[in-house]
Amino acid sequence: MATAQQVTSEVQDKVLDTVRIGQKGMVEFVRSWAQTVESTFAKLPDLTFTEPFKPSEAFESAFRFSEKLLTVQRDFATQLFEAAIPATKAAASAAGATAKVGAR
């Protein structure tokens, strides 16, 4: 039977491995995102206008963009939450198993 220190060390090692995998994935994501942003901004049209925006048009345009951005952020947050559900279930399950072992 394993000692408390051995179990703790094993759990810590698994947590650290999981954190490292997540960090590696995040770094790869940021690199990909940065490349996408760089290529997108390189393709933007010249922002020189032949006539200025009317204030009401600029106002409406800003709010339309804000609504679209909020929708994208809401979808992203929902996807992140759903992606994390398996981890929370696993943690809760492990905590329950640990509590049962400790109660013996």
C-alpha positions in Angstrom: 0.0 0.0 0.0 1.3 3.4 -0.9 2.1 6.1 1.7 0.4 9.4 1.7 3.6 11.1 0.5 3.9 8.7 -2.4 0.2 9.3 -3.5 0.7 13.0 -3.1 3.8 12.9 -5.2 2.1 10.9 -7.9 -0.8 13.2 -8.0 1.5 16.3 -8.1 3.4 14.7 -11.0 0.2 14.1 -13.0 -1.0 17.6 -12.3 2.3 19.0 -13.5 2.3 16.9 -16.6 -1.3 18.1 -17.4 -0.2 21.7 -16.8 2.8 21.3 -19.1 0.6 19.8 -21.8 -1.9 22.7 -21.4 0.9 25.3 -21.5 2.4 23.8 -24.6 -1.0 23.8 -26.3 -1.6 27.4 -25.3 1.8 28.5 -26.7 1.0 26.8 -30.0 -2.4 28.5 -30.0 -0.9 31.9 -29.4 1.7 31.4 -32.2 -1.1 30.4 -34.6 -3.3 33.3 -33.5 -0.4 35.8 -33.9 0.3 34.5 -37.4 -3.4 34.8 -38.3 -3.6 38.4 -36.9 -0.4 39.3 -38.8 -1.7 38.0 -42.1 -5.1 39.5 -41.5 -3.8 43.0 -40.8 -1.5 42.8 -43.8 -4.6 42.3 -46.0 -6.6 45.3 -44.6 -7.5 48.0 -47.0 -6.0 51.4 -46.9 -7.9 53.4 -44.3 -7.8 56.7 -46.2 -11.4 57.9 -46.8 -12.6 60.2 -49.6 -15.2 61.7 -47.2 -15.3 61.5 -43.5 -17.7 59.3 -41.5 -20.8 60.9 -40.2 -20.8 60.7 -36.4 -24.0 58.7 -36.5 -22.6 56.2 -38.9 -19.4 55.8 -36.9 -21.6 55.3 -33.7 -23.8 52.6 -35.4 -20.8 50.9 -36.9 -19.0 50.7 -33.5 -22.0 49.2 -31.8 -22.6 46.7 -34.6 -19.0 45.6 -34.3 -19.3 45.4 -30.5 -22.4 43.2 -30.8 -20.6 40.8 -33.2 -17.6 40.8 -30.9 -19.7 40.0 -27.8 -21.4 37.1 -29.7 -18.0 35.7 -30.7 -16.8 36.0 -27.1 -19.9 34.4 -25.7 -19.6 31.4 -28.1 -15.9 31.1 -27.1 -16.6 31.2 -23.4 -19.3 28.6 -23.9 -17.0 26.3 -25.8 -14.3 26.7 -23.1 -16.7 25.9 -20.4 -17.9 22.8 -22.2 -14.4 21.7 -22.9 -13.5 21.9 -19.2 -16.5 19.8 -18.0 -14.6 16.5 -18.3 -11.8 17.8 -16.1 -14.2 19.0 -13.5 -16.0 15.7 -13.5 -12.6 13.8 -13.2 -11.5 16.1 -10.3 -14.8 15.6 -8.5 -14.6 11.9 -9.0 -11.0 11.7 -7.8 -11.9 13.9 -4.8 -14.8 11.5 -3.9 -12.5 8.5 -4.2 -9.9 10.1 -2.0 -12.6 11.0 0.6 -13.7 7.3 0.6 -10.1 6.1 1.1 -9.5 8.6 3.9 -12.7 7.5 5.6 -11.5 3.9 6.0 
